[in-house]
């Protein structure tokens, strides 16, 4: 899946998690691509979803809203939603909004998968 500014790939791990890797800018115009991938994970029966943010260079309020919504939905289904490896720009936004205290954020993909 892709738009002009954000591309998303997915893969399932042997442990049953779905990794959703995003690359590019996450904003109002591109958030649906990532939202659809997260929704597809739950539709496919995956309760452990990790969004790999390694290659995300920008995140606005639309992306933050998606993270909060996904976190709440995962909790409601007794699942898990983790963010992995946010770069400096994304980490700054998460910290500035105090979402780092609310969401499950990990320094690496491996750490997120072990959580």
Secondary structure, DSSP 8 states (H G I E B T S, - for coil): -B-SSEEEEEEE-TTS-EEEEEEEEESTTTHHHHHHHHHHHHHTT--EEEEEEEEEEEE-HHHHHHHHHHHHHHHHTT-EEEEE---HHHHHHHHHTTGGGTSEEESSHHHHHH-
